[in-house]
Amino acid sequence: ITEPSAVLLSSYVQDGCYGVCDIGGGTFDFSIVEIKEDCYHTILNTGDLQIGGEYMDNAIEKYVNLPKNTIEMLRDTTNQFDNIIRPFFKKIEEKIEKCLQKNKKINHIILSGGINKTANRMLNDFAKKHAIKLITHKTPMTAVAEGAALHAQNQLQKSFKNILIDILPLSLGIEIQTEKSE
């Protein structure tokens, strides 16, 4: 199960077409998923392996030359934080914009991941421009785990209440290791 699908499963949303924006510690994933009669169909997705909280923390640390344990204080006390991370959110907006050009049916984006409060603030103007309501997941830090657990429960009980038609946002990067005979 992909992270955006897991987020939607744990959101208990009604039928419709949703965007899911998951900005975690190291990656960003965005998917457009249509839900109809308990079928979750991923229509589009995008992502970036170098947009996430860790990369933003590193940019802040480099800019202000502070140890990581003081970065939290910086987030709460200055607008410099927004200026430092704005380039990351510009990239996020560009990727979401490309998805919206292909599928304009969504009117909600569900936010999850470790930096959802920042994402809500930084993506607010973008959402207004596109008449999209931003919704922060009720438990954004554990949304993926909750959705994956719900999916596993459905599989174990063979209830198959929810059907997932998923696509992977990024390559799996499978490596094959072989032994050489001498």
Secondary structure, DSSP 8 states (H G I E B T S, - for coil): --HHHHHHHHHT--SEEEEEEEE-SS-EEEEEEEEETTEEEEEEEEEETT-SHHHHHHHHHHHHT--GGGHHHHHHH-THHHHHHHHHHHHHHHHHHHHHHH-----EEEEESTTHHHHHHHTHHHHHHTT-EEEE-SSTTTHHHHHHHHHHHHHHTT---SEEE---SS------------
